[in-house]
């Protein structure tokens, strides 16, 4: 179980996320081991809105090769938070 401060890393600011926010879905970078219920509670605590649904997507880190050394980028996880009509989150 993660600590409360480390569940939400921050909002994900991309074109795709901006388009999704028009439809009532907001995208956040979250901790790798955060659960849907923890994310829902944290959104409710910070933004004072009640999420209807939370979907989570895991992304594997890409392999890299820089200056003759092999490595990889970190695995990431993002959460799509769906709100009911009329609720909004000011991300920026």
C-alpha positions as CSV (number, residue, x, y, z in Angstrom):
1,X,0.0,0.0,0.0
2,X,1.3,3.4,-0.9
3,X,1.4,6.5,1.2
4,X,-1.2,9.2,0.5
5,X,1.3,11.7,-0.8
6,X,2.8,9.4,-3.3
7,X,-0.4,8.1,-5.0
8,X,-1.0,11.0,-7.4
9,X,2.3,12.1,-9.1
10,X,0.5,14.8,-11.1
11,X,-1.8,15.5,-14.0
12,X,-0.8,14.3,-17.5
13,X,-0.7,17.3,-19.8
14,X,-0.9,16.1,-23.4
15,X,-3.2,16.7,-26.4
16,X,-4.9,13.4,-25.9
17,X,-5.5,14.2,-22.2
18,X,-6.9,17.7,-23.1
19,X,-9.4,16.1,-25.6
20,X,-10.4,13.5,-23.0
21,X,-11.0,16.2,-20.4
22,X,-13.6,17.8,-22.7
23,X,-15.6,14.6,-22.4
24,X,-15.3,14.4,-18.6
25,X,-12.2,12.2,-18.3
26,X,-9.1,13.5,-16.7
27,X,-5.7,11.8,-16.9
28,X,-3.2,11.6,-14.0
29,X,0.3,10.0,-13.6
30,X,0.0,7.7,-10.6
31,X,2.3,5.5,-8.5
32,X,3.1,2.0,-10.0
33,X,1.5,0.2,-7.0
34,X,-1.6,2.5,-6.5
35,X,-5.0,0.8,-6.7
36,X,-8.2,2.2,-8.2
37,X,-9.8,2.7,-4.8
38,X,-6.7,4.6,-3.5
39,X,-6.7,6.8,-6.6
40,X,-10.5,7.5,-6.2
41,X,-10.0,8.4,-2.5
42,X,-7.1,10.7,-3.3
43,X,-9.0,12.5,-6.2
44,X,-11.9,13.0,-3.8
45,X,-9.7,14.4,-1.1
46,X,-7.6,16.8,-3.2
47,X,-10.1,18.0,-5.8
48,X,-13.4,17.7,-3.8
49,X,-15.2,15.8,-6.7
50,X,-16.6,12.3,-6.6
51,X,-15.2,10.1,-9.5
52,X,-17.7,7.8,-11.2
53,X,-15.1,5.4,-12.6
54,X,-11.3,5.0,-12.7
55,X,-9.4,3.1,-15.4
56,X,-5.7,2.4,-15.0
57,X,-3.1,1.8,-17.8
58,X,0.4,0.4,-17.3
59,X,3.1,1.4,-19.7
60,X,6.4,-0.5,-19.9
61,X,9.6,1.6,-20.0
62,X,11.4,1.8,-23.3
63,X,14.8,0.3,-23.9
64,X,17.5,2.9,-24.4
65,X,21.1,3.0,-25.7
66,X,23.0,6.1,-24.8
67,X,26.8,6.7,-25.0
68,X,27.5,3.0,-25.5
69,X,25.5,1.9,-22.4
70,X,22.2,0.0,-22.4
71,X,19.5,0.9,-20.1
72,X,15.8,1.4,-19.9
73,X,13.3,4.1,-18.9
74,X,11.0,3.7,-15.9
75,X,7.7,1.9,-16.1
76,X,4.8,4.3,-15.8
77,X,1.1,4.1,-14.8
78,X,-1.7,6.5,-15.7
79,X,-5.2,6.7,-14.4
80,X,-8.2,7.9,-16.4
81,X,-10.6,9.5,-13.9
82,X,-14.2,9.8,-15.1
83,X,-16.5,12.4,-13.5
84,X,-20.2,12.9,-13.7
85,X,-21.7,15.7,-15.9
86,X,-21.2,19.1,-14.4
87,X,-18.1,18.2,-12.3
88,X,-14.8,19.7,-13.4
89,X,-11.1,19.6,-12.3
90,X,-8.9,22.6,-12.9
91,X,-5.6,21.0,-13.8
92,X,-3.7,24.0,-15.1
